[in-house]
Amino acid sequence: MLEEAGLVTTSISLVEEHARKIKPPRILSVPFNFGNTLGEVNNPSYQHEILAATFDLLDRSIGPVLELFETDKIERVILSRSEAMTGSEADKKDLLVELSDMKPNYEKWLETNKGRTAVGLSSIDTELFPAVLGFLKQYTAGEVADSGLRPQQFSIGHFVRYCVDDLKSYYLESRIAVKPDASMNDLYQWLWSDTSLGDLLGELAAVMDDSEDKEVKAIAYGIAR
């Protein structure tokens, strides 16, 4: 619609297969993980390189155009739990204890980054995250189908996804606060291999993927990625 109105558009995709199906007028496919569209945190020159490649596509008058951003400057970011898991020897804690231990590190992240955070999609306050984890555990076990925490504007499938995204961001930002030099792959290997949350989300993704609800099944794709 924007193109028909005379506005030339370009965009970035994190999933090449989706871009090929949707066929937007111009799109740059990048080999990075969800939440890391520009490749690497705190590397503005590299981020500008990706943006420049995206804007260069505006010179293409005929589409659809799909270009792949090739790079060897940083390691390929792992995309899923199955890729990231290693033979962990970590002594994993009870899930609620683990979450509680994250709190001071998350507060350190907020202080260091002037309150900026990726947490907030679910609209649930972080103080209620123990209740969110309780719901996700029960949902995974088939004990409940919904939560009283869910805002009415969200379907159950999307609420689960947003809660998961918030928890992943909470954990990762907490980890970065104490491991600022960790690579993205280091962070994701820790999340998926060494935490009880990673185990829960792996089980949750499998349950959702087996659902007869088409929306829930589709959302399962992003739970353990």
Backbone as ProteinMPNN parsed JSONL, in Angstrom:
{"seq_chain_A": "MLEEAGLVTTSISLVEEHARKIKPPRILSVPFNFGNTLGEVNNPSYQHEILAATFDLLDRSIGPVLELFETDKIERVILSRSEAMTGSEADKKDLLVELSDMKPNYEKWLETNKGRTAVGLSSIDTELFPAVLGFLKQYTAGEVADSGLRPQQFSIGHFVRYCVDDLKSYYLESRIAVKPDASMNDLYQWLWSDTSLGDLLGELAAVMDDSEDKEVKAIAYGIAR", "coords_chain_A": {"N_chain_A": [[0.821, -1.204, 0.0], [1.952, 1.224, 0.77], [3.892, 1.526, -1.211], [2.254, 1.714, -3.465], [1.16, 4.143, -2.959], [3.212, 5.751, -3.567], [5.401, 5.851, -1.903], [8.586, 4.827, -1.425], [9.907, 1.827, -0.152], [11.949, -0.011, 2.213], [13.407, -2.763, 4.044], [14.304, -4.934, 6.83], [14.967, -8.349, 7.382], [14.827, -11.046, 9.699], [14.378, -13.658, 9.291], [14.924, -15.528, 6.668], [13.359, -17.334, 5.15], [10.771, -16.477, 5.638], [10.813, -13.95, 4.457], [11.112, -14.637, 1.769], [8.662, -15.794, 1.27], [6.803, -13.75, 1.784], [7.587, -11.678, 0.111], [8.307, -8.765, 0.028], [8.736, -5.39, -1.329], [11.493, -4.549, -1.152], [14.113, -5.991, 0.623], [16.457, -6.753, 3.167], [18.083, -9.579, 4.208], [19.247, -10.694, 7.257], [21.691, -12.487, 9.21], [21.054, -12.828, 11.996], [20.002, -13.072, 15.474], [16.653, -13.016, 16.948], [15.719, -9.863, 18.171], [18.204, -8.803, 17.807], [18.632, -7.281, 15.484], [20.44, -5.564, 14.226], [22.825, -6.793, 14.554], [25.087, -6.555, 16.525], [25.564, -5.591, 19.84], [26.303, -2.312, 21.023], [28.037, -1.588, 18.946], [28.323, 0.668, 16.916], [29.415, 1.34, 14.351], [29.323, -1.035, 12.924], [26.581, -1.505, 12.991], [25.711, 0.683, 11.496], [26.72, -0.065, 9.037], [25.036, -2.188, 8.343], [22.593, -0.832, 8.224], [23.158, 0.927, 6.116], [23.415, -0.886, 3.99], [20.804, -1.713, 3.89], [19.414, 0.653, 3.186], [20.564, 1.088, 0.726], [19.127, -0.521, -0.93], [17.004, 0.969, -1.72], [17.603, 2.079, -4.118], [16.865, 0.278, -5.984], [14.556, -0.082, -8.414], [12.811, -1.951, -9.352], [11.083, -4.695, -8.067], [10.088, -7.793, -6.432], [12.927, -7.429, -4.224], [15.421, -9.29, -2.726], [18.11, -9.4, -0.67], [21.015, -10.909, 0.75], [22.718, -10.362, 3.745], [25.964, -10.721, 4.051], [28.519, -11.714, 6.25], [31.623, -11.895, 7.995], [32.565, -10.765, 10.159], [31.575, -10.979, 12.716], [30.725, -13.747, 14.798], [28.361, -16.192, 13.67], [25.158, -15.782, 14.907], [23.63, -17.896, 17.204], [20.529, -19.521, 16.674], [18.555, -21.031, 17.919], [17.355, -23.021, 20.73], [18.118, -25.669, 20.439], [20.436, -25.462, 18.935], [22.052, -24.047, 20.666], [22.382, -25.419, 23.034], [24.573, -27.041, 25.267], [26.699, -29.544, 26.764], [25.98, -29.08, 29.736], [27.361, -28.47, 32.953], [26.341, -27.121, 34.967], [25.017, -26.346, 38.179], [21.869, -26.337, 38.453], [19.366, -24.136, 39.679], [16.349, -24.061, 41.693], [13.522, -22.856, 39.954], [12.195, -20.462, 40.826], [13.963, -19.54, 42.742], [16.163, -19.084, 41.138], [15.137, -17.013, 39.498], [14.788, -15.025, 41.45], [17.431, -14.56, 42.133], [18.278, -13.208, 39.921], [17.351, -10.634, 40.154], [18.916, -8.459, 41.506], [20.934, -8.158, 39.599], [19.515, -7.438, 37.337], [18.523, -4.996, 38.187], [20.915, -3.638, 38.324], [21.492, -3.578, 35.605], [19.443, -1.827, 34.714], [20.184, 0.521, 36.04], [22.688, 1.031, 34.904], [21.975, 1.436, 32.267], [20.276, 3.595, 32.156], [17.615, 3.034, 32.732], [16.604, 1.825, 30.47], [15.146, -0.92, 28.821], [14.34, -4.127, 27.394], [12.273, -5.45, 28.424], [8.782, -5.738, 28.86], [6.797, -6.306, 26.987], [4.673, -8.004, 27.7], [3.232, -6.49, 29.425], [3.241, -6.991, 32.089], [4.27, -6.367, 35.372], [7.608, -6.635, 36.619], [7.727, -7.515, 39.238], [5.738, -9.337, 39.392], [6.644, -11.506, 38.077], [7.297, -14.02, 39.321], [4.719, -15.136, 39.601], [4.046, -15.276, 36.917], [5.882, -17.197, 36.01], [4.906, -19.351, 37.465], [2.427, -19.704, 36.228], [3.288, -20.375, 33.596], [4.598, -22.794, 34.078], [2.438, -24.389, 34.937], [0.832, -24.249, 32.686], [2.449, -25.531, 30.807], [2.454, -28.069, 31.916], [-0.096, -28.806, 31.427], [-2.05, -28.16, 33.231], [-3.44, -25.788, 33.49], [-5.269, -23.549, 31.325], [-5.318, -20.908, 30.897], [-4.653, -17.562, 32.187], [-5.182, -15.405, 34.959], [-3.691, -13.162, 34.89], [-3.525, -12.312, 32.315], [-3.852, -9.714, 29.994], [-6.837, -8.452, 28.451], [-6.625, -7.779, 25.787], [-4.837, -9.495, 24.629], [-4.483, -12.626, 23.051], [-4.445, -15.995, 24.383], [-2.282, -17.44, 23.367], [-0.565, -15.405, 22.378], [-0.13, -14.0, 24.72], [1.343, -15.845, 26.239], [3.627, -15.962, 24.623], [4.564, -13.29, 24.805], [5.104, -13.116, 27.529], [7.168, -14.985, 27.701], [9.084, -13.748, 26.062], [9.596, -11.469, 27.586], [10.684, -12.627, 29.909], [12.997, -13.851, 28.857], [14.387, -11.557, 28.023], [14.727, -10.324, 30.502], [16.392, -12.14, 31.838], [18.634, -12.173, 30.089], [19.483, -9.487, 30.047], [20.101, -9.218, 32.712], [22.248, -10.949, 32.853], [24.1, -9.744, 31.107], [24.666, -7.493, 32.583], [26.465, -8.376, 34.501], [28.284, -9.73, 33.02], [29.602, -8.138, 30.917], [31.252, -8.389, 28.686], [30.532, -10.647, 27.368], [29.787, -12.585, 24.49], [27.03, -12.661, 22.101], [26.462, -15.306, 21.544], [27.633, -16.578, 23.742], [25.898, -15.673, 25.705], [23.425, -16.783, 24.931], [23.993, -19.495, 24.963], [24.432, -19.834, 27.669], [21.844, -19.165, 28.653], [20.194, -21.183, 27.492], [21.456, -23.573, 28.171], [22.352, -23.538, 30.848], [20.422, -22.632, 32.631], [17.42, -22.951, 34.581], [15.189, -21.778, 33.545], [15.649, -21.96, 30.781], [15.291, -24.723, 30.421], [12.558, -24.998, 31.077], [11.379, -23.437, 29.047], [12.071, -24.89, 26.796], [10.515, -27.2, 27.171], [7.989, -26.012, 27.156], [7.841, -25.002, 24.527], [7.701, -27.391, 23.076], [5.251, -28.436, 23.957], [3.45, -26.462, 23.036], [3.891, -26.68, 20.317], [2.681, -29.069, 19.781], [0.045, -28.471, 19.981], [-3.441, -28.311, 19.086], [-4.542, -25.964, 18.469], [-4.216, -23.647, 16.037], [-3.069, -21.09, 16.124], [-1.609, -21.101, 18.535], [0.154, -23.172, 17.964], [1.613, -22.05, 15.849], [2.852, -19.928, 17.167], [4.584, -21.279, 18.779], [7.009, -21.573, 17.48], [8.728, -19.435, 18.068], [9.311, -19.637, 20.774], [11.474, -21.082, 21.927], [13.722, -19.822, 20.858]], "CA_chain_A": [[0.0, 0.0, 0.0], [2.848, 2.379, 0.79], [4.496, 1.643, -2.541], [1.208, 2.179, -4.383], [0.95, 5.56, -2.67], [4.38, 6.487, -4.022], [6.459, 5.871, -0.891], [9.508, 3.704, -1.641], [10.167, 1.2, 1.141], [12.962, -1.049, 2.367], [13.239, -3.369, 5.362], [15.267, -5.957, 7.253], [14.339, -9.59, 7.828], [15.636, -11.963, 10.491], [14.058, -15.022, 8.859], [14.954, -15.487, 5.209], [12.254, -18.095, 4.569], [9.591, -15.625, 5.702], [10.976, -12.903, 3.453], [10.877, -15.219, 0.447], [7.225, -16.047, 1.123], [6.058, -12.496, 1.8], [8.032, -10.936, -1.076], [8.161, -7.301, 0.091], [9.433, -4.741, -2.45], [12.944, -4.584, -0.955], [14.398, -6.471, 1.975], [17.79, -7.283, 3.45], [18.018, -10.678, 5.16], [20.444, -10.693, 8.095], [21.839, -13.776, 9.904], [21.148, -12.569, 13.425], [18.929, -13.597, 16.301], [15.571, -12.11, 17.291], [16.137, -8.845, 19.12], [19.541, -8.316, 17.454], [18.503, -7.029, 14.052], [21.628, -4.876, 13.711], [24.002, -7.638, 14.651], [25.95, -6.583, 17.697], [25.315, -4.507, 20.783], [27.363, -1.325, 21.266], [28.975, -1.529, 17.818], [27.604, 1.545, 15.982], [29.93, 1.32, 12.978], [28.784, -2.246, 12.308], [25.152, -1.273, 12.83], [25.55, 1.601, 10.369], [26.986, -0.839, 7.821], [23.812, -2.924, 8.034], [21.591, 0.152, 7.808], [23.534, 1.415, 4.786], [23.057, -1.934, 3.026], [19.335, -1.696, 3.79], [18.999, 1.837, 2.442], [21.036, 0.953, -0.656], [18.095, -1.209, -1.702], [16.067, 1.963, -2.233], [17.982, 2.389, -5.499], [16.268, -0.736, -6.864], [13.209, 0.37, -8.791], [11.97, -3.111, -9.667], [11.166, -5.726, -7.04], [10.703, -7.796, -5.101], [14.366, -7.598, -4.107], [15.894, -9.886, -1.485], [19.56, -9.554, -0.621], [21.522, -11.5, 1.978], [23.843, -9.639, 4.33], [27.021, -11.685, 4.355], [29.531, -11.134, 7.137], [32.477, -12.77, 8.793], [33.115, -9.901, 11.207], [31.165, -11.525, 13.999], [30.281, -15.123, 14.668], [26.938, -16.338, 13.397], [24.422, -15.874, 16.158], [22.821, -19.102, 17.295], [19.139, -19.156, 16.494], [17.58, -21.813, 18.657], [17.812, -23.759, 21.892], [18.787, -26.897, 20.008], [21.785, -25.091, 18.503], [22.824, -23.422, 21.737], [22.593, -26.289, 24.19], [25.836, -27.759, 25.396], [26.707, -30.455, 27.901], [26.159, -28.203, 30.891], [27.635, -29.044, 34.268], [25.856, -26.138, 35.93], [24.119, -26.798, 39.231], [20.714, -25.484, 38.23], [18.594, -23.822, 40.877], [14.898, -23.995, 41.57], [13.191, -21.775, 39.028], [11.886, -19.22, 41.523], [15.222, -19.08, 43.352], [16.955, -18.554, 40.017], [14.563, -15.721, 39.141], [15.093, -14.086, 42.528], [18.86, -14.233, 42.055], [18.483, -12.303, 38.783], [16.83, -9.291, 40.426], [19.928, -7.4, 41.685], [21.662, -7.945, 38.344], [18.619, -6.684, 36.452], [18.525, -3.613, 38.688], [22.189, -3.07, 37.891], [21.327, -3.279, 34.174], [18.624, -0.62, 34.582], [20.973, 1.668, 36.494], [23.749, 1.277, 33.927], [21.406, 1.812, 30.969], [19.324, 4.693, 32.343], [16.249, 2.529, 32.769], [16.188, 1.213, 29.205], [15.034, -2.375, 28.904], [13.463, -4.766, 26.412], [11.181, -6.063, 29.175], [7.568, -4.93, 28.867], [5.809, -6.726, 25.991], [3.505, -8.628, 28.325], [2.64, -5.449, 30.285], [3.254, -7.488, 33.464], [5.374, -5.829, 36.161], [8.608, -7.655, 36.955], [7.441, -8.041, 40.573], [4.782, -10.429, 39.218], [7.251, -12.569, 37.282], [7.126, -15.339, 39.945], [3.39, -15.633, 39.234], [4.111, -15.609, 35.492], [6.557, -18.491, 35.911], [3.98, -20.359, 37.958], [1.459, -19.95, 35.157], [3.928, -21.076, 32.476], [4.833, -24.177, 34.505], [1.154, -25.075, 34.931], [0.398, -24.329, 31.283], [3.278, -26.567, 30.194], [2.039, -29.358, 32.475], [-1.481, -29.064, 31.049], [-2.909, -27.984, 34.407], [-4.275, -24.603, 33.258], [-5.312, -23.136, 29.919], [-5.329, -19.447, 30.824], [-4.14, -16.899, 33.388], [-5.845, -14.176, 35.361], [-2.781, -12.052, 34.608], [-3.553, -11.981, 30.876], [-4.667, -8.58, 29.545], [-7.88, -8.897, 27.545], [-6.292, -7.536, 24.383], [-3.941, -10.545, 24.154], [-4.926, -14.015, 23.046], [-3.628, -16.79, 25.295], [-1.017, -17.756, 22.698], [0.31, -14.239, 22.337], [0.265, -13.675, 26.087], [2.44, -16.753, 26.571], [4.818, -15.535, 23.872], [5.071, -12.032, 25.337], [5.697, -13.426, 28.831], [8.443, -15.648, 27.427], [10.026, -12.738, 25.568], [9.987, -10.63, 28.726], [11.573, -13.401, 30.785], [14.29, -13.984, 28.183], [15.058, -10.258, 28.098], [15.079, -10.118, 31.911], [17.556, -12.976, 32.111], [19.791, -11.776, 29.285], [19.972, -8.197, 30.519], [20.732, -9.479, 34.016], [23.546, -11.584, 32.584], [24.987, -8.74, 30.511], [25.071, -6.563, 33.646], [27.617, -8.917, 35.227], [29.201, -10.29, 32.025], [29.455, -7.185, 29.806], [32.066, -8.768, 27.532], [30.037, -11.901, 26.801], [29.232, -12.501, 23.143], [25.642, -13.087, 22.055], [26.421, -16.766, 21.634], [27.894, -16.918, 25.141], [24.682, -15.386, 26.461], [22.368, -17.735, 24.608], [24.4, -20.805, 25.449], [24.157, -19.811, 29.11], [20.399, -19.186, 28.869], [19.569, -22.447, 27.12], [22.134, -24.738, 28.745], [22.701, -23.46, 32.266], [19.357, -22.093, 33.474], [16.164, -23.69, 34.69], [14.252, -21.151, 32.609], [15.884, -22.562, 29.473], [14.655, -26.042, 30.412], [11.111, -24.805, 31.04], [10.963, -22.937, 27.746], [12.176, -26.0, 25.86], [9.333, -28.033, 27.368], [6.843, -25.214, 26.735], [7.819, -24.965, 23.058], [7.247, -28.695, 22.591], [3.819, -28.536, 24.245], [2.733, -25.571, 22.132], [4.015, -27.198, 18.963], [1.746, -30.189, 19.674], [-1.311, -27.972, 20.18], [-4.369, -28.332, 17.959], [-4.849, -24.561, 18.196], [-3.264, -23.239, 14.99], [-2.333, -19.901, 16.558], [-0.645, -21.529, 19.549], [1.171, -23.971, 17.276], [2.468, -21.121, 15.087], [3.635, -19.136, 18.121], [5.598, -22.154, 19.383], [8.266, -21.426, 16.748], [9.629, -18.446, 18.661], [9.448, -19.788, 22.219], [12.83, -21.546, 22.29], [14.66, -19.217, 19.932]], "C_chain_A": [[0.859, 1.26, 0.0], [3.488, 2.61, -0.566], [3.492, 2.182, -3.552], [0.924, 3.66, -4.189], [2.157, 6.407, -3.049], [5.513, 6.566, -3.029], [7.325, 4.621, -1.061], [9.926, 3.139, -0.287], [11.316, 0.197, 1.073], [12.862, -1.583, 3.788], [14.312, -4.414, 5.614], [14.497, -7.176, 7.742], [15.325, -10.427, 8.625], [15.413, -13.415, 10.087], [13.912, -15.029, 7.341], [13.75, -16.195, 4.591], [10.96, -17.289, 4.6], [9.646, -14.545, 4.624], [10.678, -13.427, 2.057], [9.393, -15.483, 0.205], [6.436, -14.751, 0.983], [6.354, -11.636, 0.578], [7.751, -9.435, -0.982], [8.97, -6.659, -1.032], [10.951, -4.818, -2.347], [13.216, -5.043, 0.472], [15.813, -7.028, 2.06], [17.633, -8.378, 4.505], [19.336, -10.744, 5.921], [20.495, -11.974, 8.924], [21.936, -13.656, 11.419], [19.917, -13.08, 14.159], [17.844, -12.553, 16.531], [16.039, -11.129, 18.359], [17.5, -8.253, 18.824], [19.61, -8.027, 15.955], [19.75, -6.398, 13.459], [22.92, -5.543, 14.144], [24.771, -7.693, 15.934], [25.699, -5.358, 18.557], [26.547, -3.606, 20.897], [28.448, -1.325, 20.194], [28.339, -0.669, 16.722], [28.115, 1.496, 14.559], [29.398, 0.097, 12.231], [27.285, -2.104, 12.06], [24.881, -0.343, 11.649], [25.806, 0.895, 9.036], [25.738, -1.602, 7.383], [22.722, -1.97, 7.556], [21.889, 0.688, 6.406], [23.166, 0.399, 3.703], [21.55, -1.985, 2.824], [18.868, -0.527, 2.933], [19.48, 1.798, 0.989], [19.989, 0.28, -1.539], [17.057, -0.236, -2.257], [16.375, 2.354, -3.673], [17.388, 1.388, -6.491], [14.825, -0.349, -7.17], [12.257, -0.787, -9.042], [12.173, -4.19, -8.607], [10.223, -6.865, -7.342], [12.206, -8.081, -5.129], [14.672, -8.199, -2.742], [17.399, -10.051, -1.574], [19.964, -10.109, 0.733], [22.713, -10.689, 2.467], [24.875, -10.665, 4.765], [28.08, -11.021, 5.233], [30.362, -12.217, 7.793], [33.104, -11.973, 9.936], [32.739, -10.381, 12.602], [30.682, -12.944, 13.765], [28.788, -15.163, 14.405], [26.21, -16.554, 14.714], [23.553, -17.126, 16.146], [21.352, -18.727, 17.334], [18.173, -19.899, 17.398], [18.21, -22.523, 19.845], [18.584, -25.006, 21.483], [20.208, -26.625, 19.535], [22.66, -24.684, 19.681], [23.176, -24.375, 22.863], [23.933, -27.006, 24.125], [25.71, -28.731, 26.574], [27.002, -29.69, 29.171], [26.437, -29.003, 32.158], [27.164, -28.098, 35.37], [24.909, -26.783, 36.933], [22.894, -25.898, 39.179], [19.873, -25.344, 39.496], [17.101, -24.03, 40.616], [14.541, -22.745, 40.774], [12.934, -20.45, 39.736], [13.107, -18.659, 42.241], [16.101, -18.438, 42.28], [16.462, -17.173, 39.617], [14.903, -14.67, 40.183], [16.551, -13.641, 42.469], [19.166, -13.266, 40.909], [18.176, -10.852, 39.145], [17.915, -8.241, 40.634], [20.718, -7.126, 40.411], [20.813, -7.158, 37.352], [18.561, -5.22, 36.883], [19.817, -2.904, 38.317], [22.129, -2.704, 36.414], [20.555, -1.976, 33.995], [19.408, 0.627, 34.978], [22.036, 2.038, 35.464], [23.202, 1.84, 32.625], [20.272, 2.819, 31.074], [17.875, 4.23, 32.219], [15.768, 1.858, 31.508], [16.196, -0.308, 29.335], [14.122, -2.887, 27.798], [12.29, -5.464, 27.093], [9.958, -5.16, 29.123], [6.495, -5.359, 27.886], [4.533, -7.255, 26.63], [2.673, -7.641, 29.132], [2.563, -5.887, 31.741], [4.474, -6.935, 34.188], [6.327, -6.948, 36.562], [8.382, -8.259, 38.341], [6.472, -9.227, 40.51], [5.367, -11.588, 38.399], [7.202, -13.946, 37.977], [5.772, -15.958, 39.609], [3.345, -16.026, 37.762], [4.774, -16.97, 35.3], [5.657, -19.621, 36.396], [2.939, -20.714, 36.911], [2.076, -20.752, 34.026], [4.207, -22.539, 32.823], [3.532, -24.973, 34.46], [0.629, -25.262, 33.514], [1.159, -25.447, 30.57], [2.842, -27.957, 30.646], [0.598, -29.713, 32.112], [-2.471, -28.869, 32.173], [-3.821, -26.776, 34.281], [-4.218, -24.242, 31.781], [-5.257, -21.625, 29.77], [-4.815, -18.893, 32.151], [-4.935, -15.643, 33.679], [-4.973, -12.954, 35.149], [-2.923, -11.533, 33.186], [-4.431, -10.767, 30.598], [-5.654, -9.034, 28.467], [-7.511, -8.727, 26.074], [-5.378, -8.608, 23.795], [-4.666, -11.885, 24.124], [-4.028, -14.797, 23.994], [-2.277, -17.107, 24.664], [-0.058, -16.589, 22.7], [0.745, -13.821, 23.737], [1.427, -14.557, 26.531], [3.717, -16.294, 25.895], [5.415, -14.253, 24.466], [5.706, -12.234, 26.719], [7.072, -14.065, 28.655], [9.483, -14.637, 26.957], [10.508, -11.839, 26.707], [10.956, -11.368, 29.645], [12.949, -13.579, 30.16], [15.065, -12.673, 28.26], [15.54, -9.983, 29.522], [16.341, -10.895, 32.263], [18.79, -12.466, 31.365], [20.355, -10.433, 29.739], [20.637, -8.342, 31.881], [22.125, -10.066, 33.831], [24.546, -10.582, 32.021], [25.507, -7.778, 31.58], [26.31, -7.04, 34.375], [28.647, -9.552, 34.291], [29.173, -9.395, 30.781], [30.252, -7.56, 28.552], [31.598, -10.064, 26.872], [29.499, -11.668, 25.392], [27.769, -12.936, 23.186], [25.549, -14.605, 22.169], [26.715, -17.251, 23.046], [26.612, -16.769, 25.964], [23.607, -16.43, 26.202], [22.744, -19.151, 25.026], [24.175, -20.914, 26.958], [22.658, -19.945, 29.358], [19.82, -20.575, 28.632], [20.196, -23.653, 27.825], [22.228, -24.722, 30.266], [21.597, -22.95, 33.17], [18.142, -23.009, 33.487], [15.1, -23.08, 33.78], [14.402, -21.764, 31.216], [15.222, -23.927, 29.356], [13.133, -25.913, 30.3], [10.655, -24.367, 29.656], [11.092, -24.001, 26.66], [10.964, -26.911, 25.948], [8.077, -27.311, 26.882], [6.723, -25.186, 25.216], [7.293, -26.273, 22.49], [5.749, -28.867, 22.799], [3.014, -27.682, 23.273], [2.779, -26.078, 20.698], [3.061, -28.368, 18.726], [0.288, -29.753, 19.775], [-2.148, -28.089, 18.909], [-4.833, -26.929, 17.599], [-3.793, -24.029, 17.223], [-2.443, -22.023, 15.409], [-1.252, -20.279, 17.556], [0.487, -22.302, 18.897], [2.144, -23.068, 16.509], [3.374, -20.323, 16.014], [4.752, -19.955, 18.738], [6.965, -21.964, 18.747], [9.245, -20.497, 17.453], [9.895, -18.622, 20.144], [10.862, -20.147, 22.63], [13.849, -21.061, 21.279], [15.09, -17.861, 20.482]], "O_chain_A": [[0.543, 2.238, -0.677], [3.612, 3.748, -1.019], [3.836, 3.008, -4.397], [0.503, 4.352, -5.117], [2.143, 7.627, -2.882], [6.494, 7.27, -3.268], [6.856, 3.5, -0.865], [10.262, 3.896, 0.625], [11.612, -0.366, 0.019], [12.288, -0.922, 4.653], [15.116, -4.736, 4.738], [13.49, -7.043, 8.436], [16.504, -10.513, 8.283], [16.168, -14.299, 10.491], [12.897, -14.587, 6.803], [13.182, -15.708, 3.613], [10.14, -17.402, 3.689], [8.647, -14.262, 3.963], [10.058, -12.733, 1.252], [8.921, -15.404, -0.929], [5.516, -14.659, 0.17], [5.471, -10.945, 0.07], [7.035, -8.889, -1.821], [9.814, -7.325, -1.631], [11.627, -5.115, -3.332], [12.613, -4.537, 1.418], [16.295, -7.688, 1.14], [17.102, -8.12, 5.585], [20.406, -10.838, 5.321], [19.449, -12.498, 9.306], [22.781, -14.291, 12.052], [18.924, -13.469, 13.545], [18.071, -11.358, 16.339], [16.679, -11.522, 19.335], [17.926, -7.313, 19.494], [20.523, -8.471, 15.259], [20.088, -6.667, 12.306], [23.986, -4.93, 14.106], [25.088, -8.784, 16.406], [25.63, -4.233, 18.06], [27.683, -4.08, 20.871], [29.622, -1.095, 20.484], [27.868, -1.199, 15.715], [27.318, 1.601, 13.627], [29.064, 0.182, 11.049], [26.782, -2.541, 11.025], [23.934, -0.555, 10.892], [25.181, 1.221, 8.027], [25.421, -1.656, 6.194], [22.011, -2.265, 6.595], [20.975, 0.881, 5.605], [22.671, 0.766, 2.638], [21.072, -2.265, 1.725], [18.022, -0.696, 2.055], [18.864, 2.412, 0.118], [19.968, 0.486, -2.753], [16.309, -0.587, -3.169], [15.518, 2.895, -4.372], [17.407, 1.624, -7.699], [13.983, -0.3, -6.274], [11.039, -0.626, -8.957], [13.306, -4.553, -8.292], [9.617, -6.896, -8.412], [12.69, -8.866, -5.945], [14.231, -7.677, -1.718], [17.905, -10.756, -2.447], [19.331, -9.814, 1.746], [23.613, -10.367, 1.691], [24.671, -11.39, 5.738], [28.484, -9.887, 4.974], [29.874, -13.304, 8.103], [34.039, -12.431, 10.594], [33.5, -10.206, 13.553], [30.276, -13.296, 12.658], [28.041, -14.292, 14.851], [26.596, -17.394, 15.526], [22.827, -17.378, 15.184], [20.973, -17.734, 17.954], [17.06, -19.422, 17.619], [19.433, -22.617, 19.956], [19.585, -25.358, 22.108], [21.091, -27.464, 19.713], [23.863, -24.946, 19.691], [24.161, -24.165, 23.571], [24.356, -27.501, 23.08], [24.708, -28.72, 27.289], [28.143, -29.653, 29.631], [25.842, -30.053, 32.404], [27.529, -28.243, 36.536], [24.108, -27.65, 36.584], [22.876, -24.827, 39.784], [19.696, -26.289, 40.265], [16.662, -24.157, 39.473], [15.186, -21.705, 40.91], [13.415, -19.412, 39.282], [13.269, -17.442, 42.338], [16.701, -17.385, 42.496], [17.263, -16.261, 39.416], [15.265, -13.545, 39.836], [16.862, -12.478, 42.725], [20.191, -12.585, 40.924], [18.69, -9.936, 38.505], [17.853, -7.195, 39.988], [21.127, -5.991, 40.167], [21.326, -6.314, 36.617], [18.551, -4.317, 36.046], [19.813, -1.707, 38.028], [22.642, -1.663, 36.004], [20.961, -1.115, 33.214], [19.307, 1.665, 34.325], [22.257, 3.217, 35.186], [23.87, 2.624, 31.953], [19.411, 2.894, 30.197], [17.026, 4.935, 31.675], [14.641, 1.365, 31.464], [17.127, -0.897, 29.884], [13.241, -2.17, 27.324], [11.414, -6.008, 26.421], [10.073, -3.95, 29.32], [5.382, -4.836, 27.935], [3.435, -6.98, 26.147], [1.53, -7.933, 29.483], [1.898, -5.237, 32.548], [5.591, -7.022, 33.678], [5.901, -8.075, 36.814], [8.798, -9.388, 38.597], [6.39, -10.022, 41.447], [4.657, -12.539, 38.07], [7.076, -14.957, 37.287], [5.68, -17.16, 39.361], [2.682, -16.997, 37.397], [4.294, -17.797, 34.525], [5.641, -20.709, 35.819], [2.607, -21.885, 36.728], [1.468, -21.705, 33.54], [4.071, -23.42, 31.974], [3.522, -26.113, 33.995], [0.056, -26.299, 33.183], [0.569, -26.219, 29.815], [2.857, -28.907, 29.863], [0.122, -30.796, 32.45], [-3.603, -29.348, 32.099], [-4.88, -26.742, 34.909], [-3.264, -24.574, 31.078], [-5.161, -21.111, 28.656], [-4.575, -19.635, 33.104], [-5.315, -14.907, 32.768], [-5.46, -11.825, 35.22], [-2.483, -10.422, 32.887], [-5.619, -10.774, 30.923], [-5.333, -9.907, 27.661], [-8.022, -9.445, 25.215], [-5.163, -8.63, 22.583], [-5.38, -12.233, 25.064], [-2.961, -14.314, 24.371], [-1.246, -17.052, 25.334], [1.127, -16.753, 22.99], [1.864, -13.341, 23.923], [2.385, -14.071, 27.132], [4.773, -16.242, 26.525], [6.632, -14.144, 24.611], [6.714, -11.606, 27.044], [8.02, -13.731, 29.366], [10.63, -14.668, 27.403], [11.688, -11.493, 26.778], [11.94, -10.789, 30.106], [13.961, -13.472, 30.852], [16.266, -12.676, 28.53], [16.641, -9.467, 29.719], [17.246, -10.367, 32.909], [19.866, -12.344, 31.95], [21.572, -10.262, 29.807], [21.625, -7.666, 32.169], [23.059, -9.726, 34.557], [25.711, -10.575, 32.419], [26.641, -7.306, 31.502], [27.122, -6.229, 34.821], [29.755, -9.877, 34.717], [28.766, -9.841, 29.708], [29.94, -7.079, 27.463], [32.215, -10.524, 25.912], [28.831, -10.665, 25.135], [27.315, -13.508, 24.177], [24.646, -15.124, 22.826], [26.118, -18.225, 23.504], [26.286, -17.613, 26.799], [22.957, -16.908, 27.131], [21.869, -19.928, 25.409], [23.774, -21.965, 27.458], [22.241, -20.754, 30.186], [19.057, -21.089, 29.45], [19.517, -24.655, 28.047], [22.189, -25.775, 30.902], [21.807, -22.842, 34.378], [17.878, -23.74, 32.532], [14.212, -23.785, 33.301], [13.409, -22.054, 30.55], [14.655, -24.258, 28.314], [12.499, -26.628, 29.525], [9.655, -24.869, 29.145], [10.31, -24.015, 25.71], [10.438, -27.35, 24.925], [7.204, -27.924, 26.268], [5.626, -25.331, 24.676], [6.524, -26.269, 21.529], [5.053, -29.383, 21.924], [2.001, -28.138, 22.742], [1.813, -25.923, 19.95], [2.675, -28.627, 17.586], [-0.612, -30.585, 19.663], [-1.629, -27.979, 17.798], [-5.444, -26.721, 16.551], [-2.61, -23.972, 17.559], [-1.257, -21.932, 15.089], [-0.11, -19.833, 17.44], [1.653, -22.108, 19.242], [3.353, -23.298, 16.523], [4.533, -20.07, 15.686], [5.76, -19.399, 19.176], [7.982, -22.172, 19.408], [10.452, -20.738, 17.441], [10.638, -17.832, 20.726], [11.395, -19.576, 23.581], [14.744, -21.81, 20.886], [15.889, -17.166, 19.855]]}, "name": "protein", "num_of_chains": 1, "seq": "MLEEAGLVTTSISLVEEHARKIKPPRILSVPFNFGNTLGEVNNPSYQHEILAATFDLLDRSIGPVLELFETDKIERVILSRSEAMTGSEADKKDLLVELSDMKPNYEKWLETNKGRTAVGLSSIDTELFPAVLGFLKQYTAGEVADSGLRPQQFSIGHFVRYCVDDLKSYYLESRIAVKPDASMNDLYQWLWSDTSLGDLLGELAAVMDDSEDKEVKAIAYGIAR"}
